[in-house]
Amino acid sequence: MVPREIATYAAFSMMLVGTANAQRTITVTVGPSGQFSTIGAAAASEIPGNSYVINIDPTGVYLNDFAEFGADTVINGNGAKITANMPPPNEKGLFWTANSLTINNLSLIAEAGFGISQSLGGNAALIRDQSSTATTLALNNVLIEGGQDGVLTGGGNFVETVTITNSSIVNNGAPNGQTHGFYVNDAGTVTVSGSLFCGTNTGHHLKVRAASTTISGSIFYIGTATGAPSECNIGSASLAIDLPNGGTVEVTNSQIYQGPANQNGSMLRYGEEGLVAGLSNTLDVNNTLFENLKPGVGNHSIAIDELSKCIVPVTGTDTFIGTQPIQPPGCVSGTSPAPRPSPPPSAPLPPPTPGAHHIHYHGG
């Protein structure tokens, strides 16, 4: 009997004869009764120039289902879970792409055994995106858990679009300090909304080198799991948000909780590796809570950190509890008292805490 993957691929090949120059959108199914039994087999059938929609049957078991996508792809997970407990054969990641990739309603989970050696980089990702063109990487209702890197993107020449929506980036990072929950290289835009970041080991929850970054309605737990969902480890994250090359940044209606296992005492850092010539640089942080859950001697905390040099003045209205608001202290565009911000819609702020500072930074 001819395996169904081979038969399906042959059928696609015959269908596409004589239409090499016509882009098609092709929908395939993966699962126990699908056209393909694995996502990897579906990805291997892709022909560059076409685009694909892969619908996954959530009743299937997908273990070590490594996939390299050769064309623009949308994956509808329908609640399916993909697990990996061995090193990726390509030494890159569970999913690899250099094309546009949208993932909806899917869990990607690394278990013991997943990863690559330090000599190979120690940075196997659950999603490895090596696009350098104007592609899109979009995660919608996706769980990324347990990778050496959660998501790792390559050089985008400031043209790629990355979006993270209603997703959870949980318990990623290797102890080498060079891996992160979600790392975005030089993309054009990064948009994060309604998402959870927690449990990162040593590195940063979210590290972004994009020209423009927008974060809204999201929650970060760094070095703590107090009040976090049960799937969150304490971790030892260095930063909640790292923006090492600056850019145009807006953070709104979000919450950052810091605990004693945080590595370096800062929550958000901006511009510490130098700005990129020709890009605009602004830092607007609004209606966001920065709370140090364990203030005290020996646990100095900084909410928004530009180190020793004011790279751009901070604007916005925010709440700071148990933490120094800004470093350096004068790096603001005006100050005046302001009320506590409204709670973000994704998760309500806690009741008012004695000692909270409500500070408004405004232009002008």
Summary of the structure (lengths in Angstrom):
residues: 364
radius of gyration: 21.6
end to end distance: 74.8
largest distance: 76.0
contacts: 1353
relative contact order: 0.07
helix: 6%
strand: 41%
